[in-house]
Structures are given as C-alpha cells and as structure tokens.
C-alpha cells in the first residue's frame, strides 16, 4: 500500500470516527499531494495516471509539518494559544507518516561523517558538506538544525 493510499484510508477512518482535527490535517495532506501530482504531470516529471512516489509524498508531508511549526511560533507571539494547540494536533497527526526524526546527537554524528567524507576544513566548504549531507537526512531532520550544526563544527 502506497503512502498516498494510506493517507486516503486514514482520512476515511477519521471521518467515520468524527475526529475533526485528524480529518482536517489529512484532508489538507491529501489535497497537497494531489496538487503536487498535478504539478508534476504539468511539468512532465510524472506521466498522467501515475501516482507520486512515497519519497515525494514524504516531502509534501514534511513541508506541511514545517509550515505548521512556523505557524505555531506566530500564534504564540500573537497570543493565540488555541490556534497553536490546533496546529500542534495537526503536526502530531502528520508526523505519524514521517520517518523517525534524528536527535541532535544523531545529526551531529551524520554531520561529522559528511565533513570527513568531503574533506571540509573551514566554513568556506559548507556548501560541499550540505550537498553531501542533505540526501542522508532528508525528511528526518530540519534543514535549519543541520545547517547550524555544520556551521558550528566547521567554525570550531
């Protein structure tokens, strides 16, 4: 069963159980995946009728989680805790479909490995390290956290 099919099935289950928070998050995820499929067909990256591969669906879901985290920050600054709580609930629903996130120690270990692999010595080599690193951590670590770790290790 593809990840897209799993999203559809879980959306139907949430509708039957009248779980409005999960249903809302899953509807948005399904819509975002469909939008990405249409975009891919339009750009001729995907043949019509072919579904998005699971990796692309994971990217869409990861993007949605990142958007919700940014929204939470804004809601907290705007003193809207009820909206922040709603976003947190949606994140919890969406994160069930993502691979387990890397801890800060795991990120640091992968960064050190990439630095050794690329032979980077200074902050000027950051681009090479990031290029080698991002495919390894895609969907499992926030790019900002990875960037900060690379910057810290190359500087010091």
N, C-alpha and C positions, 0 to 999 in steps of 0.2 A: 504494500500500500504506500503510495507516494505521500509526501508531507502535505501536499495540496488536498488530497483526498481525506487525510486525517483531519485537517482544518475544517473541511466541509462536514464530516461526520460529527466532530465535536461541536460545531456550531448548531447542528440539528439537535444534538443531545442537550445543549444548553437551552435551546428554545423549548424543548419538551419539559425540562426541569424548571423553566421560568427563571433562570439565572441571568438577570438582565445585564449585570456587569460583564460576565464572561461572554454573553451573546453579543454585546456591543463591541467588545475587543475583537472577537472572532469575525464578526461581520466586517469590521474595518480591515482586518488582516486578509480576508478572502478578497475584498474589493481591491486592496493594494496589490495582491498577487495577480488578479485579473488585469488590472491596469498595466502592470509590468509585462504581462504576457502580450497584451495588445501592442505595447510599445516595442517589444522585441520583434513581433511579427512585422510591424510597420518598418522597423529598421533592417528587416531581413536577417536578423540574428537567429530567428526561430521560424520554422515552417508552420503555416496555418494548421491548427488542429493539434499540434504537438504541445504538450504541457511544459511548463518551466521545470528545469531540473531542480532537485531538492536543494542544491547549493544556492541557487538563485532565490528560492523561497526563503531559505535561512537568512540571506542578505536582506530581503524585504522585512522580515520579522525583526532582525537586529536593528534596522533603521527605525522601525516603529518604536522599539524599546528605547532607543536613544532619544527620539523625539519626545517621548513621554517623560524621560528623566529631565530633559531641558524644561519641559512644561512644569514639572513639579517645582523646580527652582524658582520659576517665575511666579507660580501660585503661592509659594511660601513667602517670597518677597512682597507679593501683593496682599498678604494676609488673607488667603483663601484656602484654609486647611481642608475644607470639604472637597474642593476640586483636586487638591493634591492627593487626598486619600483615594479618590476615584481613579486617578492616574496610576497610583501605586497598585491598586487592584488589577488594572489592565496589564501592568507590567508583569505581575505575578502570573496572570493567565498566559501571556505571550511567552514568558521565559520557559514555560514547560516544553516548548518546541525547540528551544536553542540548546546546543551542547553545553555542558557544564563550563562555567566561566573559570578562567585561570585566576589563582590568587596572586597577590603582589609578589610573593616569593617565587612562584612558578614563572611569572612574567620576567622577573629579574634573571632567572636561570636561562630562559629562552633567549633573552637579550644578550647575556654574556656569551652564549653559544654562537649567536649570529655575529657578534663582534669578533670573536676568534675566527669564525668561518670566513669573514670578509677581510680580516687583517686590519681593521679600523684602528687608528691610533689617536685621532683628535676629533673634535666636533665638526670639522670640515668633512669628515667621512660619514656623517649622519645619514645622508641620502642613500648611500650604498647599504648601510645597515638596515634602514627602514624597508628598502626594496626587498632585501633577503628575508626580512622578519615578518612582514605583514601577511604573506600567504600562510605562514605557520600558525599565526594567532587569529586569523580571520574568523569572526563570529564568536570567538572565545575570550576576547579581551578588548577593552575600549582603546581605540587608537590614541586618544589623548594620554592615557596612562602609559601606554607603550612608548610614546614619543618622549614623555617626561623621564621615563626610566633610561632610555637610550641617551638622552641629553645629559642626565646626571652621571651615568657611567663613563661616557666619553670625556666629560669635563674633568672628572676627578680621579 
